[in-house]
Amino acid sequence: MNGRSSKPVITLGAALRGVCLMTAAAALAACGGGSKSASSSSFTIGGTISGLTTGSVVLANGTATVTVAAGATSWVFASSFDSGSAYSVTVETQPAGVLCEVSGGSGATLPGDLTDVAVDCSDYGQWIWEAGLNTVNAAGVYGTQNTASASNAPGARYAASSWTDSADNLWLFGGAGYDLAGDAGNLNDLWRYSPSTNEWTWVTGGNADNAAGVYGALGTAAAGNAPGARYAASSWTDSAGNLWLFGGVGDDSTGAAGDLNDLWRYSPSTNEWTWISGSNVDNAVGVYGAQGTAAAGNTPGARYSASSWTDASGNLWLFGGYGYDSTGTVGKLNDLWQYNPGTNEWTWISGGNADNAVGVYGTRATASASNVPGARQSATSWTDSSGTLWLFGGYGYDSAGSVGYLNDLWQLSTVTNQWTWISGGDVADAKGIYGTQGVVSAGDVPGGRQAANSWIDSSGNLWLFGGYGDDSTGNVGALNDLWQYKPSTNEWASVSGGNIANASGTYGTQAIGSAGDGPGGRQAASSWIDTSGNLWLFGGAGYGSAGNGYLSDLWRFVRPK
């Protein structure tokens, strides 16, 4: 990696260099951090470090810092800290190409000398091409329904919907792409992928494009029910393992193509779909009711490319997209909805009930009831471990009312229902600022984009991949950059991929990872997170090993533990 320093690093002061690279307890004693009585007015903070084989890492507690060099097994701050004070050890500067994370390093009251703050360092991970083709526009290979096979493969597609179940299976539904005959259109096939066997199973739905929806009776599951073919629908998974699907662009019960607002639930245990709410015909107008009040008659208007989350209580959340407002006007939306599966009722939470609203950003990092992201489609969403909802970018309206690719990062509290503008710009079409790959920097930020993929890791960091938008030069195209955002420091790091749009994929050998491998630039791919915290990425519209089109490649990004 570039950016490594060739200068010697003074780890704990010249006088103690070499003395303090020992066990954590010994290091504390040697550096003046020996045992103290309970009445001592100050204490030391230190601990262990593992995995740092190159470069150096700078740790901080408030204004105090310590630089730890490659090969160290322990560290300690040279300064001491007041007894009873709050403490929070963070990584101030990451080594190039390496991710160091702190555990056990924060608390409201410093209880005494700390010797067990652990710092774990590892490289950022690598991409592995697991399955599918490295060419574009491949037809689907369906095999026998409900029978797994190594030769089965979904056809190339983009804007499909995805879920992960409790057994770590990856589920894929519909999208715009290629059917069994190699014809291009909207799809309604449901697939299951098992990472343990590396096999796809065609579960339900058709193997031909543009199928009409079979709705059955509202609220009643049936073997013959099936959502119509569609792309850019929104999806959730509930605590019971059911898969939920809302809207998109596709075919209604009559076979007419348009924007949809039907809500479906699929039960993997029964292999049956249930039409839950919304209309069975296209282009339905939104029924908003009173803001903040649930009602049986409320329902979001037909739309596609909306953002979705599931909160800690199992409620489904929906934001924006492109579709129909309360008057039947079509445009970009910024309405926020909550659906309660227990009551089968929608609540309009915030945002406007008319299209094309301008963003109200307020003060950065300050929540306000008046803040609201501008109307947009194809934004990226996450839910963190505390139940907070996150939203990034999309294509829509900025603070000035201009339309373009956005790179604003927002946070929504489901307790107060207030938005906070966290980072990124309030003006559309910002180019990416990449800095040094693998190094966190306050100035780095992804460029404006739509239809990117996301996930959240076990440390609470947000990850962003690709999409269609602005690269480092301000040119617009399909992106293959991978970013990490640390909420604790409000900093982005460019982790892998290029900083120039429309890069081809580097596939290497299937199922064998190599440091140079990685997906090509793409938008509207499908993604999942497995129980080990790895990202899985399928298809999208973009670049294979040569040329661009619809993709059917399956990738796994392995993040070291």
N, C-alpha and C positions, 0 to 999 in steps of 0.2 A: 504494500500500500504506500502511496505517496504521503508526505507530511510528517514522516518520522524525523525526530531530531537526532543528529549525530553527537550532540554535546552530552557530556556526562551529567547525570542527574544526582543532585544532592538530596537524598531521601529525607533525612531527619537532622540535617545540620552537619557541617564538615567534621565537627569534633566527635560525633557519634556514628559516622558512616561505618557500616560493617558491624557495629556493636548491636544495632537495633534490628538486624535481620535474623531473628531467632524466634522462639515461641512467643505468642502474644504476651503471656504473663512475664517472661523474662525481658521482653522488649520494654514493657512498661516500667519495670524496675530499673533497667539500665538507663532509661531516658528520664528518670526522675519521677516515675509513676508508681513507686512502691506503695505498699499498703499504708492507709491512713486511718486515723481514728474517726469515729462517727462525727466528731466535732470539727474535723478539718474543714476549712472554708473553700477549698477547691479540689477538683478531681481531674484525672486524665481520661482521655477517650482513645481507644485503640482496638485492634482486633487482628483478624487473619485475612489473607488475600490468597486466592487461588486462580490458576489459569492465565496469569499475565506473563506471556512468553516473549513479548516484544513491546517496545515503546514504554510509556509511563502513563500513570493515571493521577489526576489531581483530585483529592478529596477535600471537602469543605464542611465545616460546622460554623455557621454564621460567617464571620470574616476570617476565621482561622483556616488555613489550608495546610496540606501536606502532600508532597509529590512522592509517589511510590513507583520504584523502577521495576522493570521486568526481572523476574526471578525471585522477587521478595515473597516471603511467606507470612509476614506480619508487618504491622504499621502502627504508628501512634502519633497523635498531634504533639508537637513540641510544647505548645502552650497548654495551660490548664484552664478549667472552667469552673464557674461558681457552683457551689453545692446548691441543689434545689432548683437550678435553672432548667429551662426547656432545652432540648438538644435535637438536632436533626442532621445526620451525616449524609451528605449527598455527593454525587460525582459531579465535580465542577468542569473537568475536561476529560473526555474519553480518549483512550489511545486510538490511533488511526486503524480503522477496520476491525475494532474490537468493542464489545459491549461489556461494561462492568456494571454490576448491580449490587446495591447495598441491602442487607437484611439485618434487622435488629438494631438499627442505628438511630431511632428516634423515640422520644418520650416527652411527657409533660414535665417531668422532674428528674434531674440527674441524681441517681441514688447513691453513687459512689464511683470509684474507679471502674470504668468499663473496659473489659479485656476481650469481649466476645462479639464485637461488631464484625460481621462477615461481609467480605467483598468478593464476589464471584465474577470472573472475567471469561469471556469466550468469544470466538468470532461470530459474526452476525448470522451465519448460516449459509445454505446454498440451495439452489433450485435443482430438482430432479424431474426429468421428463418420464412420467410413469406409464402413460398409455396414449392411444390415439395416434393420429397421423401428423406429420410435420408439413403437410401440404394443405391447401385450402379447398373448401367447397365439397367435402366428402359426403357421400350418401350414407344413410344409417344402415347398420347391420343389426336387425332386430332379433333374429333367432326365434325361439318359441317363448310365448308369453309366460312369465313367472319361472323361467328356467335360466339360471346363470350359465354363461359360457365365456371362455377366453376370447372367442371370436366376435362376441357382441360388442357394438359400439354405437352410441348416439351419433346421428349425423351432425355435421358442422352447423353451428347456430350462434346467435347472439341474443342477449336480453332474455334468457331463460330464467326461471325461478329456482331457488335452491333451499334445502334444509339439511340439517344433521340430526339424526335420531340418537337415542340414548345408547344404542348398540354400536355407535360410531359409523353407521352406514351413511353414505352421502346420497341425497335424493335430488333429482333434476326433473323439471317439468317444462315442456313447451319451448317457447322462444320462436324466433324467425330463423328458418334454416332449411335443411335438406332432409327429405323423407326417404323411405325405403327405395323408391324409384329414382331418386336423385332430382326430384322436382323441388323447387324452392317455394316456400310459403310459410304460413303460420302453423305451428305444431301444438298438439295436445297430448303427446306421449309422456308417460311418467316412468322414470328410470331409477334404479337403485344400484349404487356402486359399493362393493365391499373392499376396503383397503387390505384386509387380511388375505383375500384370494386374488385381488387385482382383476375382478370380473364384474361386468355390467349385467343387470337383469332388466329386461323390458317388463314393467309391472302392469300397467294399464294404459288406456287411451289408444288412439289409432296409430298406424304406421304410414298413413297418408296425410298430406297437408290439408289445411283449411276445413277441418271438421267442425260441424255445428255443435253447440252445447246440448247435452241431455240433462235437464234440470230435475225432472221428477217432481215430487211434492216438497214444498218448502219445509225444511227442518227434518226431513225423513231420509235416512241413508238407504241406498239401494245399489245393488251390483251393477245395474245398467247406467247409473248416473255418471256423467263426466263433464268437466268444464270444457267449453269450446276452445279451439285452437287460439293461441294468443302469445303476444310478447310484451315485455316490460310490465308484467304484473308485480305486485308486492307480496311478500311472503313472511310468515312467522312460524315458530314452533312453540307449542304450549308445554306446560309442565307434565302433561300426560303423554307427551310424545306425538300428539296430533299435528298434522301439517295444515297450515292455513294459507289461503290464496285470495287475493283481492284484485279485481279490475284488470287493467292492461288494454292493449289494442287487439281485437280479435273478433271471433264469430259468436253471435248470440244464439238463442234457441231457434231462430228462424233461418240461421245461416247468413244473416246480414253481418257485414264487417263494420266495426266502429269502436268507439271507446266504451269500456265496460265498468260497472260498479258492483258486480256480483261478488259476494263473499262465500267461499267454500271451505269446508273442513274435510281432510282426508285422514282416515284411521288406518295406519299400517297393520294393526292387528286383525281388522276385518277386510281390508283391501276394498273399502267402499268410500265414495265421495258423498257429502251432504251439502246441498245448497242451503246456506244459512240465512242470508239476507241480501238486500239489493235487488235490482231488476234483472229479468231474464231477457230483456231487449236492450239494444245499445243506446248510447248517447243520453243517459238519464241525467236530469238536472239534480243538483244537490239540494237536500232538505236540511237546513241548519238548525232550526228551532232556536231556543234561547241559549246564548253562550254560557257554558258551564253547567247546563242542565241536560241530563240524559232523558231520552224519550224514545218510545218504540217506533215513532215515525221518522226519526232522524236518520239520515244516511248521506255519506259523502257522494258528490256527483261522480259520474263516470270520468275516468282518468287513466293515464299511464305514466310510468317513470316517477312514481311517488316514492318517498322514503319511509321506512318502517322500522319499528323496534318492538321488543317485548319487555315489559317492566318486571320488577321483582314480585309483583302481585299477580302476574299472568295476564295483565291487560295488554291489548294490542294498540299500538300507536301508529298514526299515519300522518305524513306531512307532505303538502304540496303536490307536485306533479303537473302534468298538462292535461286539462280537461274542462269540465263544465262547472260553472259557479252557480249561485242561487238564482240567477236570472236566465240561465241557459246559454250565457255567453261562453265561448271557448277561449282559453288562454292559459297562461302559467298561473299557478295557485300558490298561496302561502298559508292555507288553513291547516290547523293542527287538530286532529281528531283522536279520541280514545274509544276503544271498543271493549266492553266488558263481556267476556264469554259466558259468565254466570247469569247475566240478565238479558243477554242478546240485545244490548242497546248501545247506540253510538252517542257520544257527547262531543259537540264542537267546543274545543278548549280555548283556542286563541287564533290570531290571524284574521284575515279578512274573508268575507263571503263573496267578494268580487275578484275578478282576475287581474293579473299584471300589477300587483301592489309593489311599491318601492320598499326597500329595506330600511328599517329604523334601527341603527346600530347602538346609539347611546354612547356611553363611555366604556372603553375597553376594560374587560375584567370586572365590570360592575353590572349586576343583575338589575333589571327594571321591568315593571309591568308593561311599559310602553315599548320595550325592545321587541323586534320581530324580524326574522330573516325575510328578505324580499322574495317575491314569487319566483319559483324555479322548478326545474325538472332535473332528474338524474343526479341528485345530490347523493353523497355517501354518508352512511349512518353506522353508529356503534352504540352499544349499551355497556357501561362499565360495571364493576362489581358492586358499587353503591347504588345502582339503579338509575344513575344519571344518564341522560340521552345526549349523544353528540351528533353534530351535523357538519359536513364539510362540502363546500363548493356547489357544483352543479351549473346549469345554464339558466340564467335568469337576470333579475333586476338588482342593481346595486343601490347604494345610498343616493345616487344622483338620478336614478331612474333610467340609467343606460342598461342595455341588455348585452350580456356577454358571458364568458366563462369566469366563474367565481372561485376564489381561494380562501374565503372566510371560514373560520372554524367557530362553531357555536356550541354552547352547552345549555341543556334544558333541565331544570329541576322539576321532577314530577310531584314534589311536595308543594312548591309555590307556583308551579306552572309559569315560571319566568325564564326568559331567554337571557343568556350572557354571551356577548361577543368576546371571544377568547384571543384569537390571533388571525393573521392574514389581513388582507386589505378590504376596504369597504368600497373599492372601485373595481369594476370588471376588467378582465383580460390582463391580469398581472403575470409577468413571466416568472418562471421558477428561479430561485436563488439556491444553488446546489452546494456551494462551498466544497470542502474536502470530504470525499465519500467515507462514511463511517465515523465522522467526527461531528458531535453535536455542537451547534452554534446558534446563538440567539438571532443572528441575521438570516439564517436559512429558512426557506419556506417553499412548499410546492407551488407551482404555477396554477392558474385557474384551469379548471377541468370539469368535465361531466363523465358520468358512467364509469367511475373508478371502483375498485374493490377494496374491502376493508376487513380487519379483524382486530380483536383485542387480546393481548397475551396475559399470562398469569401474573405479571408484575403490574398490570394496569396500563401498559403502554398501548397506544393506538398505532395501527399500521395501515398504510395506504399504498395501493398498487395501480399504476397505469391510468387508463381513461383517455379521453380525447380533449386536448386543450393546449396550453401554452408551455413550450419548452424553455430552455435557458436563454434562447435568442429571441423569444417572443413569437416564433413561428408556431402555427397551430397544426396538430396532427395527432396520431395515435402514439401514446406514451407507454414506456415499459420501466419506468423508474419505481423503485420501492423505497418508501419513507417510513420512519418511525417518529412518533410524537410522544414526548414524555410530559404528562400533565403536571408532574411534580415540579418541573423546572420551566414549563411552557417553552420547550425547545424542540425543533425538528432536526432530524439527521437523515441525509440521503444515504441509503444503505447499499443498494445495488441497482443495476440497470443503467441506461444511458441518460444523458441530459439533452438529447436531440430527438425530435419526434421521428416516427416511422422507421424505427430500427427493426431489422429482421431478427427472428429467433435463432438462438444457438442451441441445438438439440443434443449434440453428443450421442452417447449410447443410451438407449432406453433402459430405465430402472437403475442406471449407474450415474451418480452425480459427479460433476466436475466443476471446478471453480469458475470456469468460463461459461457454463451453461446458463440459459435463462430464456423466458418467453419473449417473443417479439412484442412490439407496441400493439396495443389493442384497447378496445372499449367494450363495455357491456358484457364482460365475461361473467361466468358464474363462479361462486367461491363458497368454501366451507372451512370450518375449523374442527379438527379432530380432538379427541380427548388428550392427546399428547401436546396440543398447542401448535400443531403444524397447519399451515395454510395449504388448501387445495384449490386449484384454479382450472377451470374448464372453458375452452372455446372463446367466444367473443368475435368481434369484427376487427380484423387487423392483419398482422404480418406473420406468416409462417417462416419456414426456412428460405423461401423465395416467393415473392409475389404477395398480394394481399387479397382478402376475401373473408369468408366465414370459416372459423377454425373449429377443430374437434380434438385438439390436443389436451391432455390432462397432465398438470404439473403439481408437484408438491414442494413447498418451501420448508425446509427443515431448519427450525430454529434451535440451536443448542441449548441444553439445560444447564 
